[in-house]
Amino acid sequence: MENEIRAVLVPVEDDRKLLLPNAMVAEVMSLREIEKYEESEAWLLGKVSWRGWDLPLIDFAVLTGGDATASMEKNYNIAVLKCINTPDKMAYFAVLSRGIPKLQVVSRGDMQLHEDKTINHNAIASLVSIHDETADIPNMNYLEQSLVSVTQ
């Protein structure tokens, strides 16, 4: 159907997910060693190695006001995302996934925009529901600019 898109739901907290176009997700991998930055924001967990690249790893939940993770769990994963606005400065970055991201086919009728809910951070472009799940659509421009400013 022409009004359907393949999307990925990335769990960032127990009750929160990111909704991303499938084409933006380069790979999902298991949690691996994280190399800390000397000085960084709490939401910037460090760098992870991926295909010869050192990618900044962010915790979207912490960035948008959630609690920091005390310890990394075995079921956590990493979603590698393509940069769409600043590929010349940073081609990819990674997001901590608190569980296994789920592929979802989304049609226009499946998604409901939550215009009545207040967005509490510039990293969130909008809030939506798909079937019974609520998801954040990230503001990729804000995320990429923030990452470039703290890592370069």
JOWO-V940331 format. One record per residue. RES is the residue in one small letter. SS is DSSP state (2 for helix, 1 for strand, 0 for the rest). PHI is phi as a letter, one per 20 degrees, with the letter a starting at -180 (none if undefined). OMEGA is omega in radians with two decimals (999 if undefined). Layout:
RES | SS | PHI | OMEGA
RES | SS | PHI | OMEGA
This chain:
m | 0 | none | -3.03
e | 0 | f | 3.14
n | 0 | e | 3.13
e | 1 | d | 3.00
i | 1 | c | 3.03
r | 1 | e | -3.08
a | 1 | c | 3.10
v | 1 | c | 3.03
l | 1 | e | -3.11
v | 1 | d | 3.13
p | 1 | f | 3.14
v | 1 | d | 3.00
e | 1 | b | -3.12
d | 0 | g | -3.06
d | 0 | d | -3.14
r | 1 | c | 3.10
k | 1 | c | 2.96
l | 1 | e | 3.04
l | 1 | d | -3.09
l | 1 | c | 3.01
p | 1 | f | -3.13
n | 2 | g | -3.12
a | 2 | f | 3.14
m | 2 | e | -3.09
v | 1 | e | -3.10
a | 1 | f | -3.10
e | 1 | a | 2.96
v | 1 | d | -3.11
m | 1 | c | 3.12
s | 1 | f | 3.14
l | 0 | g | -3.14
r | 0 | c | -3.09
e | 0 | g | -3.13
i | 0 | d | 3.08
e | 1 | e | -3.08
k | 0 | f | 2.94
y | 0 | f | 3.14
e | 0 | f | 3.08
e | 0 | c | 3.14
s | 0 | b | 3.06
e | 0 | f | -3.14
a | 0 | f | -3.10
w | 0 | f | 3.10
l | 1 | e | -3.01
l | 1 | f | -3.11
g | 1 | q | -3.13
k | 1 | d | 3.01
v | 1 | c | 3.13
s | 1 | e | 3.13
w | 1 | b | 3.08
r | 0 | l | 3.12
g | 0 | n | 3.12
w | 1 | d | 2.96
d | 1 | d | -3.06
l | 1 | d | 3.00
p | 1 | f | 3.13
l | 1 | d | -3.13
i | 1 | d | 3.00
d | 0 | d | -3.07
f | 2 | f | -3.14
a | 2 | f | 3.14
v | 2 | f | 3.12
l | 2 | g | -3.07
t | 0 | e | 3.00
g | 0 | o | 3.11
g | 0 | f | 3.14
d | 0 | f | 3.08
a | 0 | f | 3.12
t | 0 | f | 3.12
a | 0 | f | 3.11
s | 0 | b | 3.12
m | 0 | e | -3.12
e | 0 | e | -3.13
k | 0 | f | -3.10
n | 0 | e | 3.08
y | 0 | f | 3.12
n | 1 | c | 3.10
i | 1 | c | 3.05
a | 1 | d | 3.09
v | 1 | e | -3.08
l | 1 | d | 3.06
k | 1 | e | 3.03
c | 0 | f | -3.11
i | 0 | d | -3.09
n | 0 | d | -3.06
t | 0 | c | -3.08
p | 0 | f | 3.10
d | 0 | f | 3.13
k | 0 | e | -3.11
m | 0 | b | -3.07
a | 0 | e | -3.08
y | 1 | b | 2.92
f | 1 | b | -3.06
a | 1 | c | 3.13
v | 1 | c | 3.07
l | 1 | f | 3.11
s | 1 | d | -3.14
r | 0 | e | -3.10
g | 0 | p | -3.09
i | 0 | e | 3.05
p | 0 | g | -3.05
k | 1 | c | 3.05
l | 1 | f | -3.08
q | 1 | b | 3.00
v | 1 | e | -3.05
v | 1 | d | 3.04
s | 1 | d | -3.09
r | 2 | g | -3.12
g | 2 | f | -3.13
d | 2 | f | -2.99
m | 1 | d | 3.12
q | 1 | c | 3.12
l | 1 | f | 3.11
h | 0 | e | 3.14
e | 0 | f | -3.10
d | 0 | e | -3.13
k | 0 | e | -3.13
t | 0 | e | 3.06
i | 0 | e | -3.00
n | 0 | e | -3.11
h | 0 | b | 3.12
n | 0 | f | 3.13
a | 0 | f | 3.14
i | 1 | d | 3.13
a | 1 | e | 3.11
s | 1 | a | 3.12
l | 1 | d | -3.10
v | 1 | c | 2.97
s | 1 | c | 3.05
i | 1 | c | -3.03
h | 0 | l | -3.11
d | 0 | d | -3.07
e | 1 | d | 3.07
t | 1 | e | -3.12
a | 1 | b | 3.03
d | 1 | e | 2.95
i | 1 | e | -3.04
p | 1 | f | 3.02
n | 0 | e | -3.03
m | 2 | f | 3.11
n | 2 | f | 3.12
y | 2 | f | -3.14
l | 2 | g | -3.10
e | 2 | f | 3.12
q | 2 | f | 3.11
s | 2 | f | 3.13
l | 2 | f | 3.13
v | 2 | f | -3.10
s | 2 | f | -3.12
v | 2 | e | -3.10
t | 2 | d | -3.09
q | 0 | c | 999
